Amino acid sequence: MTSRTQIPDTVTLYVPFRVVKRVGRKEMQLPDGAVQPRRTDSTLVKALARAFRWKRMLESGEYATIAELAEREGITSSYMTRVLRLTLLAPEIVEAILEGKQGPEVTLVRVLECRGALDFS
């Protein structure tokens, strides 16, 4: 720009995207081929943190059983058991989740329901 170039009062920017509903929230998705920013799934990250915290509490002897800890936390032992399984994920998978590299199809609900392999590519 030169000193004589006028700066417009308004600039309009068009960004193609679509809104999709995912597990009770809406999310913007850019078109295929667009560079997607990495965004961590806070629900999944919180579940990982809780799982490792609960594991530490059980291993330290602070709580003798999952049922006892689940009662203290105000959740069912069934749910706690499913979340505790997150501690069995490979370190590379945990790292991918923490960095937001796991992909949009990997959610807490899907991970807790999963009985087989997950695609983290």
Secondary structure by P-SEA (a helix, b strand, c coil): ccccbbbbcbbbbbbbbbbbbcccbbbbbcccccccccccaaaaaaaaaaaaaaaaaaaacccccaaaaaaaacccaaaaaaaaccccccaaaaaaaaaccccccccaaaaaacccccccc
